[in-house]
Amino acid sequence: MSEQEKKQDYAADNIQVLEGLEAVRKRPAMYIGDVGVKGLHHLVYEVVDNSIDEALAGHCDTIDVLINEDNSITVKDNGRGIPTAMHTKEKKSALEVVMTVLHAGGKFDKDTYKVSGGLHGVGVSCVNALSSDLRATVHRDGKIFQQEYKIGVPQYEVKEIGTASDTGTEVRFLPDASIFETTVYNYDTLAARMRELAFLNKGITITLTDLRNKDEEGKHIGQTFYSEEGLNEFVKYLDRNREPLLEDTVYFEGEKDGIPVEVAMTYNTSYTENIQAYVNNINTHEGGTHLSGFRRGLTNTLKKYATDSGMLAKEKVEIEGDDFREGLTAVVSVKVQEPQFEGQTKTKLGNREVTAPVSQAVSQMLADYLEEHPNEAKIIVQKVILAAKARQAARKAREMVQRKNVMSGSGLPGKLADCSSKDPAECEIYLVEGDSAGGTAKQGRDRNFQAIMPLRGKILNVEKAMQHKIFENEEIKNIYTALGVRVGTEDDSKALNMEKLRYHKVIIMCDADVDGSHIETLILTFFFRYMKEMIENGYVYIATPPLYQVKKGAKSQYAWDDDQRDRLIQELKGSGSESSVGVQRYKGLGEMNAEQLWDTTMNPEYRTLRQVTIENAAECDQVFSMLMGEDVPPRREFIERNAKYANIDV
């Protein structure tokens, strides 16, 4: 066959191969969630998941991730290397098949990988389809093989480019700028996921290096993540800003009914529950059967111990499931061959066969611990009893809120200036710092779809308050009633009746100063702890009022940061007029009149809203406990490190 014929034959193959990848390019959100920041980072996770799969199979212990200067990503491992021999069915190199055919990886063969990560199962071929350039380099069988692609199209057949004394795979890809809203990677986001993967897969070394930035010593910014103890260390990391109740963690690792189960847990003095559940390294935010198994095992075992010890009889208090989880931090990780995911974001495990093994593992682990540590067992039961008493007080506080709503007719707070539309999809509510700014916002708003709710001063810090105190707080009660969602039920104090939600945009609007940032963080802490569903559904936003007004004569423009301010000053200086350029620094919302507030911060055509999202629940939890907890040094360090940003954004 001539070279020309070969090219024509190969081109025909391309059309067949790209049928699946074309679907990825047409509807990328179906495969990676979205085409924003989240989807961009998901590309990295898909490639790293392949290396993790090699590690789970016992063939890899080092994974290197690099953010290159052009925002391309390199992922390199020391696994066996993707096979490069001819694929019998596809009649082309196995490497090309893996890189260009959806669902073609080794993880679909149970003999190759018993379990594997990756939620969608589309893997690296999906990344290839959404990259303007991708290069795969394989060290295998003493040789180095390579193939390059552009938007999934191979640029040449797999070729041998040298000899190798090691094995492994290296993938370098550049996300397609025509697909993604942004192609700039966030180092901290990737670091959080790599740290999480190191905890979940003990004994694996994962490095992350940012070639775009250097530290004060001139070295590229980077970290090495390695965990010897796995979930034991993960729990300690999550709780490092809280005051522990127990000296050590309670830990179990083993296999029940063919399902590998690893659990670590401890108690602290806080009033919040923090359980992170994983399936094949995927954080299942919506829980599922493994979380149900954990809760069942915990409740049954602790309740039996508390009853047998006689401590419950003395207190004459009824214990509920929630009481056993107050102040609890736990990580549950299971490996399942064929996970079935459910829920709105496809992160809820549905496999029924998982519940019993996890429940048995937790019961065994906890029963052994309580028997061997009687002093710690007593501390846990005392904590549970205290939680039960607080829950009863919280129930009375909730009932008072509900009763007040019924008695006051509409149930809406007097300070709320509501909008005329009743369609939640088009309605938005501004939670505004202070009565003064609230008054200005009321004058400047569009009454058809914008509601204004002024908040007096700093709301209660829910991180350090008992639940009944939270429900007794006037500002928090007003937020609940204004939004229309219920305060919760005794069975699930964090359950919201989202169908009653009156606004699909809840916008936090605070002054652009230190106090404003503090109030913003207090409100975000409340939403994260007690209205997480609101954040998960994408209903919570932060307004961004300007920092400066730059004025010269009749001309005036607004600036949202120092660079923009300096640029506007230079532009106005060069406009030819003799008058000087004036700069006004807005310290508070009250310094703007109603028209200015509308133009800069509330008008949907020109405003900028930051949507609050939860990229990594475990990381968010520890950030909130660090920011709003008792321990000062880590908070100071965090603020100093992030001081260049005007506001803390979660």
ABEGO torsion letter per residue (X at the ends): XBAAAAAAAAAAAAAAAAAAAAAAAABAAAAAGBABAAAAAAAAAAAAAAAAAAAAAGABABBBBBBBAAGBBBBBBABAEBBABBBAAAGBBAAAAAAABBGABAAABAAABABBBEAAGAEAAAAAAABABBBBBBBBGGBBBBBBBBGGBBABBBBBAEBBABBEBBBBBBBBAAABABABBBAAAAAAAAAAAAAABBGBBBBBBBAABBBAAGBBBBBBBBBAAEAAAAAAAAAAABBBABABBBBBBEBBGGBBBBBBBBBBABABBBBBBBBGGBBBAAEEAAAAAAAAAAAAAAAAAAAAAGAAAAAGBBBBAAAAABGBBBBBBBBBABBBBBEAAGABBABAAAAAAAAAAAAAAAAAAAAABAAAAAAAAAAAAAAAAAAAAAAAAAAAAAAAAAAAEAGBBAABBBBABABAAABBBBBBBEAAAAAAAAAABBAAABBBBBBBEBBBBAAABBAAAAAABAAAAAAAAAAGBBAEBAABAABBBAAABABABBBBBBBBBAAAAAAAAAAAAAAAAAAAAAAAAGABBBBBBBABBBBBEABBBBBABAAAAAAAAAAAAAAGBABBBBBBBBABAAABBAAAAAAAAABAAABBBBBBBBABAAAAAAAAAAAABABAAAAAAAAAAAAABABBBX
